């Protein structure tokens, strides 16, 4: 396997694309047991990285919505 970029350095899109590649390679079943284990471990790390990005994106959206809600004029409705 070529030198891999550390998972923590990957953007969401890079991690997602590599995860798709890893899953495809595992599904083909041509890898040795040792290679399959390494792919599985890399895939797990990639999936966690994608989740981190998505959680961060949700937090940013929630913060933006909250800020927009604070800036919105009161309508008098409850």
RABELNOR-V276541 format. One record per helix or strand of 3 or more residues. SS is the DSSP state (h for helix, s for strand). FROM is the first residue (numbers start at 1). TO is the last residue. If there is no record, write none. Layout:
# RABELNOR-V276541
SS,FROM,TO
SS,FROM,TO
This chain:
# RABELNOR-V276541
h,7,9
h,12,28
h,33,71
